[in-house]
Amino acid sequence: MDTASVEQLVTIMRIPALTGQVLMLAVGLAGIAAAVMVGMTRSDAFEAAGRQSKGAWLGILVIASIAAALGLPFIAWIGAVAIGIYYFDVRPQIADILDGNGGW
């Protein structure tokens, strides 16, 4: 193989790693957006939903966002799961409570 072919092969083999880094960066940015949403949400909504406190979720999301954005091995995946739990479990329940749809 000539050097041009080897360079092309190396470039192609870098694509999955770069894709993973870009996706983790996107998850980190989504976590920062979630932390801002938590910061703007009333504290009593978390208590009414039976969830962790506002401060706890804020801390979880900030740490998870930093870990995901930096791509820390294994910790970034745990952070991505925490961010997903907020978006798909906690946030909809709090939104229902704040909108008056929580059966209150």
N, CA, C and O atoms as a Tinker XYZ file with bonds, in Angstrom:
   416  protein
     1  N      0.843000   -1.185000    0.000000    73     2
     2  CA     0.000000    0.000000    0.000000    64     1     3
     3  C      0.884000    1.243000    0.000000    63     2     4     5
     4  O      1.930000    1.284000    0.647000    81     3
     5  N      0.450000    2.223000   -0.719000    73     3     6
     6  CA     1.188000    3.479000   -0.723000    64     5     7
     7  C      0.712000    4.355000    0.440000    63     6     8     9
     8  O     -0.293000    4.048000    1.081000    81     7
     9  N      1.422000    5.425000    0.703000    73     7    10
    10  CA     1.107000    6.272000    1.858000    64     9    11
    11  C     -0.247000    6.958000    1.732000    63    10    12    13
    12  O     -0.909000    7.197000    2.742000    81    11
    13  N     -0.672000    7.280000    0.512000    73    11    14
    14  CA    -1.978000    7.927000    0.327000    64    13    15
    15  C     -3.102000    6.981000    0.736000    63    14    16    17
    16  O     -4.081000    7.414000    1.343000    81    15
    17  N     -2.976000    5.716000    0.415000    73    15    18
    18  CA    -3.990000    4.727000    0.791000    64    17    19
    19  C     -4.034000    4.534000    2.304000    63    18    20    21
    20  O     -5.108000    4.403000    2.891000    81    19
    21  N     -2.878000    4.518000    2.919000    73    19    22
    22  CA    -2.809000    4.364000    4.368000    64    21    23
    23  C     -3.439000    5.570000    5.057000    63    22    24    25
    24  O     -4.161000    5.411000    6.041000    81    23
    25  N     -3.179000    6.752000    4.562000    73    23    26
    26  CA    -3.760000    7.956000    5.147000    64    25    27
    27  C     -5.280000    7.952000    5.011000    63    26    28    29
    28  O     -5.984000    8.360000    5.935000    81    27
    29  N     -5.789000    7.497000    3.875000    73    27    30
    30  CA    -7.235000    7.402000    3.686000    64    29    31
    31  C     -7.839000    6.388000    4.650000    63    30    32    33
    32  O     -8.908000    6.622000    5.214000    81    31
    33  N     -7.173000    5.291000    4.832000    73    31    34
    34  CA    -7.640000    4.258000    5.747000    64    33    35
    35  C     -7.670000    4.779000    7.184000    63    34    36    37
    36  O     -8.629000    4.535000    7.916000    81    35
    37  N     -6.634000    5.486000    7.577000    73    35    38
    38  CA    -6.581000    6.060000    8.923000    64    37    39
    39  C     -7.692000    7.076000    9.107000    63    38    40    41
    40  O     -8.320000    7.110000   10.165000    81    39
    41  N     -7.950000    7.903000    8.109000    73    39    42
    42  CA    -9.025000    8.893000    8.181000    64    41    43
    43  C    -10.374000    8.210000    8.332000    63    42    44    45
    44  O    -11.200000    8.642000    9.135000    81    43
    45  N    -10.605000    7.156000    7.575000    73    43    46
    46  CA   -11.871000    6.425000    7.665000    64    45    47
    47  C    -12.033000    5.781000    9.036000    63    46    48    49
    48  O    -13.139000    5.733000    9.575000    81    47
    49  N    -10.943000    5.290000    9.599000    73    47    50
    50  CA   -11.026000    4.633000   10.904000    64    49    51
    51  C    -11.239000    5.636000   12.040000    63    50    52    53
    52  O    -11.650000    5.238000   13.130000    81    51
    53  N    -10.975000    6.906000   11.819000    73    51    54
    54  CA   -11.195000    7.927000   12.849000    64    53    55
    55  C    -12.652000    8.376000   12.923000    63    54    56    57
    56  O    -13.062000    8.966000   13.923000    81    55
    57  N    -13.433000    8.109000   11.893000    73    55    58
    58  CA   -14.810000    8.599000   11.828000    64    57    59
    59  C    -15.662000    8.137000   13.023000    63    58    60    61
    60  O    -16.345000    8.977000   13.610000    81    59
    61  N    -15.662000    6.861000   13.415000    73    59    62
    62  CA   -16.488000    6.468000   14.568000    64    61    63
    63  C    -16.110000    7.191000   15.868000    63    62    64    65
    64  O    -16.987000    7.576000   16.641000    81    63
    65  N    -14.827000    7.373000   16.103000    73    63    66
    66  CA   -14.396000    8.065000   17.317000    64    65    67
    67  C    -14.821000    9.528000   17.289000    63    66    68    69
    68  O    -15.280000   10.060000   18.299000    81    67
    69  N    -14.671000   10.174000   16.148000    73    67    70
    70  CA   -15.086000   11.576000   16.034000    64    69    71
    71  C    -16.597000   11.715000   16.185000    63    70    72    73
    72  O    -17.079000   12.669000   16.796000    81    71
    73  N    -17.337000   10.766000   15.631000    73    71    74
    74  CA   -18.792000   10.786000   15.765000    64    73    75
    75  C    -19.191000   10.657000   17.224000    63    74    76    77
    76  O    -20.089000   11.362000   17.684000    81    75
    77  N    -18.543000    9.774000   17.954000    73    75    78
    78  CA   -18.819000    9.619000   19.378000    64    77    79
    79  C    -18.514000   10.879000   20.163000    63    78    80    81
    80  O    -19.267000   11.246000   21.065000    81    79
    81  N    -17.424000   11.542000   19.834000    73    79    82
    82  CA   -17.072000   12.779000   20.521000    64    81    83
    83  C    -18.090000   13.874000   20.244000    63    82    84    85
    84  O    -18.463000   14.623000   21.147000    81    83
    85  N    -18.538000   13.970000   19.001000    73    83    86
    86  CA   -19.530000   14.992000   18.651000    64    85    87
    87  C    -20.847000   14.715000   19.369000    63    86    88    89
    88  O    -21.485000   15.640000   19.872000    81    87
    89  N    -21.261000   13.443000   19.422000    73    87    90
    90  CA   -22.502000   13.108000   20.106000    64    89    91
    91  C    -22.421000   13.398000   21.608000    63    90    92    93
    92  O    -23.380000   13.906000   22.189000    81    91
    93  N    -21.311000   13.089000   22.229000    73    91    94
    94  CA   -21.155000   13.378000   23.655000    64    93    95
    95  C    -21.130000   14.882000   23.911000    63    94    96    97
    96  O    -21.642000   15.343000   24.932000    81    95
    97  N    -20.552000   15.635000   23.015000    73    95    98
    98  CA   -20.578000   17.090000   23.143000    64    97    99
    99  C    -22.020000   17.593000   23.057000    63    98   100   101
   100  O    -22.418000   18.482000   23.809000    81    99
   101  N    -22.798000   17.020000   22.136000    73    99   102
   102  CA   -24.208000   17.396000   22.016000    64   101   103
   103  C    -24.986000   17.040000   23.283000    63   102   104   105
   104  O    -25.849000   17.804000   23.715000    81   103
   105  N    -24.689000   15.896000   23.876000    73   103   106
   106  CA   -25.342000   15.503000   25.131000    64   105   107
   107  C    -24.941000   16.466000   26.244000    63   106   108   109
   108  O    -25.771000   16.826000   27.079000    81   107
   109  N    -23.684000   16.883000   26.264000    73   107   110
   110  CA   -23.240000   17.859000   27.261000    64   109   111
   111  C    -23.969000   19.184000   27.116000    63   110   112   113
   112  O    -24.353000   19.794000   28.114000    81   111
   113  N    -24.161000   19.634000   25.885000    73   111   114
   114  CA   -24.911000   20.877000   25.660000    64   113   115
   115  C    -26.372000   20.723000   26.059000    63   114   116   117
   116  O    -26.968000   21.652000   26.604000    81   115
   117  N    -26.951000   19.562000   25.794000    73   115   118
   118  CA   -28.331000   19.304000   26.220000    64   117   119
   119  C    -28.425000   19.299000   27.742000    63   118   120   121
   120  O    -29.429000   19.734000   28.307000    81   119
   121  N    -27.390000   18.811000   28.400000    73   119   122
   122  CA   -27.363000   18.824000   29.860000    64   121   123
   123  C    -27.276000   20.232000   30.423000    63   122   124   125
   124  O    -27.888000   20.536000   31.447000    81   123
   125  N    -26.517000   21.090000   29.754000    73   123   126
   126  CA   -26.442000   22.488000   30.191000    64   125   127
   127  C    -27.796000   23.158000   30.031000    63   126   128   129
   128  O    -28.224000   23.919000   30.899000    81   127
   129  N    -28.474000   22.875000   28.916000    73   127   130
   130  CA   -29.821000   23.419000   28.708000    64   129   131
   131  C    -30.781000   22.905000   29.787000    63   130   132   133
   132  O    -31.623000   23.658000   30.277000    81   131
   133  N    -30.656000   21.638000   30.150000    73   131   134
   134  CA   -31.495000   21.073000   31.210000    64   133   135
   135  C    -31.206000   21.742000   32.551000    63   134   136   137
   136  O    -32.125000   22.013000   33.324000    81   135
   137  N    -29.936000   22.005000   32.822000    73   135   138
   138  CA   -29.580000   22.675000   34.077000    64   137   139
   139  C    -30.174000   24.080000   34.131000    63   138   140   141
   140  O    -30.615000   24.527000   35.189000    81   139
   141  N    -30.186000   24.774000   33.001000    73   139   142
   142  CA   -30.808000   26.105000   32.953000    64   141   143
   143  C    -32.306000   25.985000   33.216000    63   142   144   145
   144  O    -32.880000   26.800000   33.938000    81   143
   145  N    -32.947000   24.956000   32.624000    73   143   146
   146  CA   -34.384000   24.751000   32.867000    64   145   147
   147  C    -34.668000   24.466000   34.336000    63   146   148   149
   148  O    -35.635000   24.978000   34.900000    81   147
   149  N    -33.826000   23.651000   34.946000    73   147   150
   150  CA   -33.999000   23.363000   36.374000    64   149   151
   151  C    -33.832000   24.640000   37.185000    63   150   152   153
   152  O    -34.578000   24.880000   38.134000    81   151
   153  N    -32.863000   25.451000   36.816000    73   151   154
   154  CA   -32.637000   26.704000   37.532000    64   153   155
   155  C    -33.819000   27.655000   37.458000    63   154   156   157
   156  O    -34.026000   28.458000   38.368000    81   155
   157  N    -34.596000   27.575000   36.384000    73   155   158
   158  CA   -35.742000   28.468000   36.217000    64   157   159
   159  C    -37.053000   27.857000   36.731000    63   158   160   161
   160  O    -38.093000   28.516000   36.691000    81   159
   161  N    -37.018000   26.626000   37.205000    73   159   162
   162  CA   -38.214000   25.946000   37.696000    64   161   163
   163  C    -38.384000   26.194000   39.191000    63   162   164   165
   164  O    -37.410000   26.279000   39.940000    81   163
   165  N    -39.630000   26.307000   39.601000    73   163   166
   166  CA   -39.915000   26.503000   41.033000    64   165   167
   167  C    -39.482000   25.289000   41.843000    63   166   168   169
   168  O    -39.604000   24.152000   41.387000    81   167
   169  N    -38.981000   25.534000   43.036000    73   167   170
   170  CA   -38.492000   24.450000   43.896000    64   169   171
   171  C    -39.604000   23.521000   44.348000    63   170   172   173
   172  O    -39.397000   22.313000   44.465000    81   171
   173  N    -40.779000   24.074000   44.604000    73   171   174
   174  CA   -41.857000   23.239000   45.131000    64   173   175
   175  C    -42.389000   22.255000   44.087000    63   174   176   177
   176  O    -43.056000   21.286000   44.451000    81   175
   177  N    -42.115000   22.475000   42.816000    73   175   178
   178  CA   -42.561000   21.542000   41.779000    64   177   179
   179  C    -41.838000   20.200000   41.919000    63   178   180   181
   180  O    -42.430000   19.150000   41.670000    81   179
   181  N    -40.581000   20.230000   42.310000    73   179   182
   182  CA   -39.837000   18.991000   42.501000    64   181   183
   183  C    -40.370000   18.227000   43.705000    63   182   184   185
   184  O    -40.455000   16.999000   43.682000    81   183
   185  N    -40.727000   18.954000   44.752000    73   183   186
   186  CA   -41.295000   18.309000   45.933000    64   185   187
   187  C    -42.661000   17.719000   45.619000    63   186   188   189
   188  O    -42.975000   16.610000   46.052000    81   187
   189  N    -43.482000   18.462000   44.861000    73   187   190
   190  CA   -44.816000   17.974000   44.503000    64   189   191
   191  C    -44.728000   16.734000   43.614000    63   190   192   193
   192  O    -45.600000   15.867000   43.671000    81   191
   193  N    -43.702000   16.648000   42.811000    73   191   194
   194  CA   -43.523000   15.497000   41.931000    64   193   195
   195  C    -42.911000   14.308000   42.661000    63   194   196   197
   196  O    -42.853000   13.206000   42.116000    81   195
   197  N    -42.460000   14.524000   43.881000    73   195   198
   198  CA   -41.831000   13.448000   44.639000    64   197   199
   199  C    -40.451000   13.096000   44.118000    63   198   200   201
   200  O    -40.031000   11.941000   44.184000    81   199
   201  N    -39.749000   14.086000   43.603000    73   199   202
   202  CA   -38.417000   13.902000   43.027000    64   201   203
   203  C    -37.354000   14.478000   43.946000    63   202   204   205
   204  O    -37.657000   15.066000   44.985000    81   203
   205  N    -36.105000   14.298000   43.541000    73   203   206
   206  CA   -35.006000   14.939000   44.257000    64   205   207
   207  C    -35.213000   16.449000   44.232000    63   206   208   209
   208  O    -35.953000   16.967000   43.395000    81   207
   209  N    -34.569000   17.141000   45.137000    73   207   210
   210  CA   -34.733000   18.591000   45.217000    64   209   211
   211  C    -34.160000   19.288000   43.984000    63   210   212   213
   212  O    -33.416000   18.704000   43.197000    81   211
   213  N    -34.530000   20.540000   43.852000    73   211   214
   214  CA   -34.044000   21.345000   42.737000    64   213   215
   215  C    -32.519000   21.425000   42.753000    63   214   216   217
   216  O    -31.879000   21.292000   41.710000    81   215
   217  N    -31.948000   21.637000   43.910000    73   215   218
   218  CA   -30.487000   21.721000   44.040000    64   217   219
   219  C    -29.795000   20.425000   43.665000    63   218   220   221
   220  O    -28.728000   20.437000   43.052000    81   219
   221  N    -30.407000   19.299000   44.036000    73   219   222
   222  CA   -29.820000   18.002000   43.700000    64   221   223
   223  C    -29.814000   17.795000   42.190000    63   222   224   225
   224  O    -28.809000   17.368000   41.623000    81   223
   225  N    -30.947000   18.101000   41.532000    73   223   226
   226  CA   -30.998000   17.943000   40.076000    64   225   227
   227  C    -30.064000   18.915000   39.380000    63   226   228   229
   228  O    -29.450000   18.573000   38.369000    81   227
   229  N    -29.954000   20.104000   39.905000    73   227   230
   230  CA   -29.038000   21.071000   39.311000    64   229   231
   231  C    -27.605000   20.561000   39.385000    63   230   232   233
   232  O    -26.865000   20.640000   38.405000    81   231
   233  N    -27.216000   20.042000   40.532000    73   231   234
   234  CA   -25.870000   19.485000   40.695000    64   233   235
   235  C    -25.623000   18.280000   39.805000    63   234   236   237
   236  O    -24.568000   18.168000   39.180000    81   235
   237  N    -26.601000   17.375000   39.748000    73   235   238
   238  CA   -26.474000   16.188000   38.901000    64   237   239
   239  C    -26.276000   16.584000   37.446000    63   238   240   241
   240  O    -25.400000   16.052000   36.765000    81   239
   241  N    -27.092000   17.517000   36.974000    73   239   242
   242  CA   -27.029000   17.903000   35.561000    64   241   243
   243  C    -25.760000   18.671000   35.220000    63   242   244   245
   244  O    -25.213000   18.500000   34.131000    81   243
   245  N    -25.289000   19.505000   36.121000    73   243   246
   246  CA   -24.047000   20.251000   35.847000    64   245   247
   247  C    -22.864000   19.291000   35.780000    63   246   248   249
   248  O    -22.047000   19.376000   34.863000    81   247
   249  N    -22.770000   18.386000   36.739000    73   247   250
   250  CA   -21.660000   17.419000   36.740000    64   249   251
   251  C    -21.757000   16.494000   35.527000    63   250   252   253
   252  O    -20.747000   16.194000   34.891000    81   251
   253  N    -22.972000   16.042000   35.207000    73   251   254
   254  CA   -23.157000   15.168000   34.047000    64   253   255
   255  C    -22.803000   15.892000   32.754000    63   254   256   257
   256  O    -22.215000   15.297000   31.850000    81   255
   257  N    -23.156000   17.168000   32.660000    73   255   258
   258  CA   -22.848000   17.943000   31.453000    64   257   259
   259  C    -21.348000   18.108000   31.272000    63   258   260   261
   260  O    -20.829000   17.963000   30.165000    81   259
   261  N    -20.665000   18.406000   32.344000    73   259   262
   262  CA   -19.206000   18.563000   32.272000    64   261   263
   263  C    -18.551000   17.245000   31.869000    63   262   264   265
   264  O    -17.662000   17.221000   31.018000    81   263
   265  N    -18.995000   16.152000   32.485000    73   263   266
   266  CA   -18.419000   14.845000   32.166000    64   265   267
   267  C    -18.666000   14.471000   30.711000    63   266   268   269
   268  O    -17.774000   13.953000   30.039000    81   267
   269  N    -19.882000   14.734000   30.220000    73   267   270
   270  CA   -20.201000   14.387000   28.832000    64   269   271
   271  C    -19.450000   15.281000   27.849000    63   270   272   273
   272  O    -18.936000   14.800000   26.840000    81   271
   273  N    -19.386000   16.572000   28.138000    73   271   274
   274  CA   -18.711000   17.494000   27.228000    64   273   275
   275  C    -17.215000   17.211000   27.152000    63   274   276   277
   276  O    -16.605000   17.363000   26.093000    81   275
   277  N    -16.628000   16.803000   28.263000    73   275   278
   278  CA   -15.195000   16.487000   28.262000    64   277   279
   279  C    -14.916000   15.077000   27.741000    63   278   280   281
   280  O    -13.773000   14.735000   27.439000    81   279
   281  N    -15.963000   14.268000   27.637000    73   279   282
   282  CA   -15.786000   12.903000   27.136000    64   281   283
   283  C    -15.028000   12.008000   28.087000    63   282   284   285
   284  O    -14.275000   11.135000   27.656000    81   283
   285  N    -15.219000   12.217000   29.384000    73   283   286
   286  CA   -14.539000   11.376000   30.366000    64   285   287
   287  C    -15.016000    9.930000   30.212000    63   286   288   289
   288  O    -16.220000    9.682000   30.166000    81   287
   289  N    -14.097000    8.986000   30.132000    73   287   290
   290  CA   -14.503000    7.596000   29.906000    64   289   291
   291  C    -15.417000    7.085000   31.018000    63   290   292   293
   292  O    -15.183000    7.366000   32.193000    81   291
   293  N    -16.429000    6.355000   30.660000    73   291   294
   294  CA   -17.414000    5.719000   31.515000    64   293   295
   295  C    -18.269000    6.726000   32.283000    63   294   296   297
   296  O    -19.488000    6.563000   32.344000    81   295
   297  N    -17.672000    7.752000   32.863000    73   295   298
   298  CA   -18.433000    8.754000   33.613000    64   297   299
   299  C    -19.333000    9.533000   32.661000    63   298   300   301
   300  O    -20.435000    9.927000   33.043000    81   299
   301  N    -18.886000    9.760000   31.433000    73   299   302
   302  CA   -19.701000   10.472000   30.449000    64   301   303
   303  C    -20.963000    9.689000   30.136000    63   302   304   305
   304  O    -22.021000   10.287000   29.942000    81   303
   305  N    -20.878000    8.372000   30.084000    73   303   306
   306  CA   -22.067000    7.555000   29.815000    64   305   307
   307  C    -23.049000    7.621000   30.981000    63   306   308   309
   308  O    -24.261000    7.682000   30.771000    81   307
   309  N    -22.535000    7.611000   32.195000    73   307   310
   310  CA   -23.412000    7.749000   33.365000    64   309   311
   311  C    -24.077000    9.122000   33.330000    63   310   312   313
   312  O    -25.267000    9.243000   33.623000    81   311
   313  N    -23.322000   10.150000   32.974000    73   311   314
   314  CA   -23.885000   11.490000   32.853000    64   313   315
   315  C    -24.943000   11.568000   31.771000    63   314   316   317
   316  O    -25.964000   12.233000   31.944000    81   315
   317  N    -24.704000   10.891000   30.650000    73   315   318
   318  CA   -25.695000   10.886000   29.566000    64   317   319
   319  C    -26.987000   10.223000   30.017000    63   318   320   321
   320  O    -28.072000   10.669000   29.645000    81   319
   321  N    -26.887000    9.170000   30.809000    73   319   322
   322  CA   -28.077000    8.507000   31.342000    64   321   323
   323  C    -28.817000    9.440000   32.297000    63   322   324   325
   324  O    -30.045000    9.515000   32.250000    81   323
   325  N    -28.095000   10.149000   33.158000    73   323   326
   326  CA   -28.728000   11.084000   34.093000    64   325   327
   327  C    -29.448000   12.201000   33.337000    63   326   328   329
   328  O    -30.558000   12.585000   33.708000    81   327
   329  N    -28.834000   12.715000   32.298000    73   327   330
   330  CA   -29.463000   13.768000   31.491000    64   329   331
   331  C    -30.717000   13.210000   30.809000    63   330   332   333
   332  O    -31.743000   13.887000   30.742000    81   331
   333  N    -30.633000   11.996000   30.312000    73   331   334
   334  CA   -31.798000   11.356000   29.696000    64   333   335
   335  C    -32.923000   11.138000   30.683000    63   334   336   337
   336  O    -34.090000   11.333000   30.343000    81   335
   337  N    -32.595000   10.738000   31.899000    73   335   338
   338  CA   -33.623000   10.553000   32.928000    64   337   339
   339  C    -34.331000   11.868000   33.200000    63   338   340   341
   340  O    -35.551000   11.897000   33.358000    81   339
   341  N    -33.574000   12.957000   33.256000    73   339   342
   342  CA   -34.218000   14.247000   33.481000    64   341   343
   343  C    -35.184000   14.578000   32.342000    63   342   344   345
   344  O    -36.337000   14.933000   32.587000    81   343
   345  N    -34.715000   14.463000   31.100000    73   343   346
   346  CA   -35.532000   14.855000   29.955000    64   345   347
   347  C    -36.756000   13.957000   29.753000    63   346   348   349
   348  O    -37.823000   14.448000   29.386000    81   347
   349  N    -36.618000   12.665000   29.985000    73   347   350
   350  CA   -37.689000   11.742000   29.645000    64   349   351
   351  C    -38.537000   11.299000   30.829000    63   350   352   353
   352  O    -39.576000   10.672000   30.625000    81   351
   353  N    -38.134000   11.598000   32.051000    73   351   354
   354  CA   -38.910000   11.175000   33.210000    64   353   355
   355  C    -39.276000   12.356000   34.108000    63   354   356   357
   356  O    -40.455000   12.565000   34.394000    81   355
   357  N    -38.310000   13.112000   34.545000    73   355   358
   358  CA   -38.548000   14.176000   35.527000    64   357   359
   359  C    -39.213000   15.390000   34.884000    63   358   360   361
   360  O    -40.219000   15.884000   35.393000    81   359
   361  N    -38.675000   15.865000   33.799000    73   359   362
   362  CA   -39.183000   17.092000   33.173000    64   361   363
   363  C    -40.649000   16.985000   32.751000    63   362   364   365
   364  O    -41.414000   17.913000   33.015000    81   363
   365  N    -41.076000   15.885000   32.102000    73   363   366
   366  CA   -42.499000   15.809000   31.742000    64   365   367
   367  C    -43.425000   15.826000   32.957000    63   366   368   369
   368  O    -44.496000   16.431000   32.913000    81   367
   369  N    -43.016000   15.167000   34.035000    73   367   370
   370  CA   -43.849000   15.148000   35.232000    64   369   371
   371  C    -43.935000   16.540000   35.853000    63   370   372   373
   372  O    -45.014000   16.962000   36.271000    81   371
   373  N    -42.838000   17.243000   35.917000    73   371   374
   374  CA   -42.847000   18.595000   36.474000    64   373   375
   375  C    -43.638000   19.542000   35.581000    63   374   376   377
   376  O    -44.357000   20.409000   36.078000    81   375
   377  N    -43.510000   19.383000   34.266000    73   375   378
   378  CA   -44.270000   20.219000   33.339000    64   377   379
   379  C    -45.768000   19.995000   33.517000    63   378   380   381
   380  O    -46.544000   20.949000   33.469000    81   379
   381  N    -46.185000   18.739000   33.722000    73   379   382
   382  CA   -47.599000   18.457000   33.961000    64   381   383
   383  C    -48.088000   19.127000   35.241000    63   382   384   385
   384  O    -49.191000   19.672000   35.283000    81   383
   385  N    -47.276000   19.085000   36.265000    73   383   386
   386  CA   -47.664000   19.702000   37.543000    64   385   387
   387  C    -47.767000   21.219000   37.385000    63   386   388   389
   388  O    -48.726000   21.828000   37.860000    81   387
   389  N    -46.797000   21.822000   36.729000    73   387   390
   390  CA   -46.808000   23.274000   36.564000    64   389   391
   391  C    -47.930000   23.739000   35.639000    63   390   392   393
   392  O    -48.439000   24.850000   35.789000    81   391
   393  N    -48.318000   22.894000   34.684000    73   391   394
   394  CA   -49.403000   23.244000   33.762000    64   393   395
   395  C    -50.788000   22.923000   34.332000    63   394   396   397
   396  O    -51.809000   23.239000   33.720000    81   395
   397  N    -50.811000   22.296000   35.501000    73   395   398
   398  CA   -52.093000   21.942000   36.120000    64   397   399
   399  C    -52.658000   20.647000   35.623000    63   398   400   401
   400  O    -53.837000   20.377000   35.852000    81   399
   401  N    -51.879000   19.825000   34.950000    73   399   402
   402  CA   -52.358000   18.558000   34.422000    64   401   403
   403  C    -52.001000   17.385000   35.317000    63   402   404   405
   404  O    -52.207000   16.235000   34.931000    81   403
   405  N    -51.479000   17.647000   36.486000    73   403   406
   406  CA   -51.018000   16.563000   37.366000    64   405   407
   407  C    -52.083000   16.008000   38.263000    63   406   408   409
   408  O    -51.776000   15.251000   39.185000    81   407
   409  N    -53.332000   16.359000   38.026000    73   407   410
   410  CA   -54.408000   15.853000   38.867000    64   409   411
   411  C    -54.518000   16.558000   40.203000    63   410   412   413
   412  O    -55.088000   16.015000   41.149000    81   411
   413  N    -53.983000   17.747000   40.287000    73   411   414
   414  CA   -54.020000   18.500000   41.556000    64   413   415
   415  C    -55.228000   19.387000   41.595000    63   414   416
   416  O    -55.439000   20.100000   42.576000    81   415
